[in-house]
Amino acid sequence: MERIKKQVEALRKSIEKTDFNGIHVTASIGLTRIDRVKLKEIKHSFIIADKALYHSKQNGRNCITIQ
């Protein structure tokens, strides 16, 4: 998960540094793991990732939260 966090952080920084025709854009990202054995519970994983996203937004935005 640490490797993925580093890759997503690089993506977030790239978005932040990119000039979108004069518009400053940032990204808040929520991540979670999906257990291959428990793919039936994928809906639950999306709920957890969504909560992580909102946690990022509530903590100043432009960050990553992993749950």
C-alpha positions in Angstrom: 0.0 0.0 0.0 3.0 2.3 0.6 4.0 2.1 -3.0 0.6 3.0 -4.2 0.4 5.9 -1.8 3.7 7.3 -3.2 2.3 6.9 -6.8 -0.9 8.6 -5.9 0.9 11.4 -4.0 3.0 12.0 -7.2 -0.2 12.2 -9.2 -1.7 14.7 -6.7 1.4 16.9 -6.9 1.4 16.7 -10.7 -2.2 17.9 -10.8 -1.4 20.7 -8.3 1.6 21.9 -10.5 -0.2 21.8 -13.8 -1.6 25.0 -15.3 -5.1 24.4 -16.5 -5.5 27.6 -18.6 -4.9 29.7 -15.5 -7.2 27.7 -13.2 -5.5 26.3 -10.1 -6.6 22.7 -9.5 -5.9 20.4 -6.5 -7.0 16.8 -5.8 -8.3 15.1 -2.6 -8.0 11.4 -2.9 -9.4 8.5 -0.7 -7.9 5.0 -1.0 -8.8 1.6 0.4 -7.7 -1.9 -0.2 -9.9 -4.5 -1.9 -9.3 -8.0 -0.6 -9.3 -10.3 -3.7 -10.9 -13.1 -1.6 -13.7 -10.8 -0.6 -14.6 -9.2 -3.9 -18.3 -9.8 -3.0 -17.8 -6.9 -0.6 -16.7 -4.4 -3.2 -19.6 -2.1 -2.5 -18.3 -1.9 1.1 -14.8 -1.0 -0.2 -16.3 1.8 -2.3 -18.0 3.1 0.9 -14.7 3.1 2.8 -12.9 4.8 0.0 -15.6 7.4 -0.2 -15.3 8.1 3.5 -11.5 8.4 3.1 -12.1 11.0 0.3 -14.4 13.1 2.5 -11.8 12.8 5.3 -9.3 14.3 2.9 -11.7 17.1 2.0 -12.4 17.9 5.7 -8.7 18.0 6.5 -7.8 20.9 4.3 -8.2 19.2 0.9 -5.3 18.5 -1.5 -4.3 15.4 0.4 -4.6 11.7 0.5 -6.3 9.5 3.1 -5.9 5.8 3.3 -8.4 3.7 5.3 
